[in-house]
Amino acid sequence: MSKALAAILAATLFCFSFSQAALAADRSVQIAFPKYINVILGSKPDFKPEVSAVDDRGVSAKVFIDSSKVDTGVHGTYKVIYRAYGLNGGKSEQEGLVAVTKCDPEKACTLLDGVLGKILNDGMTEKEKAKAIFDFAKEEIKYRAGVEKVTSLDSAYFGLTKATGDCYTSAALLEQLYTRAGIANVFVAGQHTEANAHEHYWVMIDIGGGWYHCDAVRGYKGVDGFTGFMFPESQAMKQPSGDGATDRYSYDKSLYPTAEWDN
């Protein structure tokens, strides 16, 4: 075999191998799944009806659900893994959350939707909706320390039915209302510091202009024009805790979205 022919053959085999690798890399499987499920304590939920998957050709893929970490006998929030395998050789894995609640999830969600129906309307901007929800949560929850910290839905339901709670309650109510209103949000758990041993909770939201903090706990005044609604990281770093140290909003930033610095 001549050197020229060998070179051509080698190049052809390389291109074929590269094409096969590229084809394999392009194989994809899309999973449709609930990112957050509420189930009642002691129930036996069936996750499969809410999960489906297809490959890049639109062919149904096999779905496997790993709910081994979910203990429906103990209230709390658990991770569930959704895995899908397509006939095209592609695969995908996604993670969701399951909240095992003390309250009846259907009853609680109906109550939350009723609140949204009263305080929101179609003519509102996203910021107006976010503010209306914030104002409601701040007005609704009269501060009472030492409330049991269970799931977000339990706490929101407790806050709505008892009208009392602490920062965890108000943050949970914000999270549930923002989620059901379609506003991107995350529940933030503050971290203890050397100067501050107080636990604190709030949420971050993004209505299209980046992530901002929202703290609807009643009674906290803050400094520098602090209102608690959509404040930037620069303002968060100035707010004192009960002992005066400016670490009220200290949190592990590696676990949450990056908050905007200024308004």
Secondary structure, 3 states (H helix, E strand, C coil): CCHHHHHHHHHHHHHHHHHHHHHHHHCCEEEECCCEEEEECCCCCCCHHHCEEEECCCCECEEEEECCCCCCCCCEEEEEEEEEECCCCCEEEEEEEEEEECCCHHHHHHHHHHHHHHHCCCCCCHHHHHHHHHHHHHHHCEECCCCCCCCHHHHHHHHHHHCEECHHHHHHHHHHHHHHCCCEEEEEECCCCCCCCCCCEEEEEECCCCEEEECCCCCCCCCCCCCCCCECHHHHCCCCCCCCCCCCCCCCHHHCCCECCCC
